[in-house]
Amino acid sequence: MNNILSDNEFVLDEFNPVAIRKKIAERMKKKRLVLGLGQQSLATKSGVSLGSLKRFENKYEISLKHLLQLAMALDALDEFNNLFPEKEFNSIDEILKSQNTKEHKRGKND
């Protein structure tokens, strides 16, 4: 079974956040069912309230904290490491150049 976040059919749909949330919720529910877990069982196993789990499956709304707890309970936490990958360097020159650039602590408008 593919993980919750990566799938060849997972298209950003012109960055439609509702479609993305829906797809993630559907994959989470599918994985829950494949594992033979009911909603109450997953809620208990993850520490997420049954109401929050139902809201995620039906309305695709959930906090990041609860999403991570569900992912951990479904053994799908590793996929979150790929969300914001660090830059990979192809040469020593790129490494040296990156060390010479100023590291911003805050955004321009902060």
Buried (B, 14 or more C-beta within 10 A) or exposed (E): EBBBBEEEEBEEEEEEEEBBBBBBBEBBBEBBEEBEBEEEEBBBBBEBEEEBBEBBBEEBEBEEEBBBBBBBBBEBBEEBEEEEEEEEEEEEEEEEEEEEEEEEEEEEEE
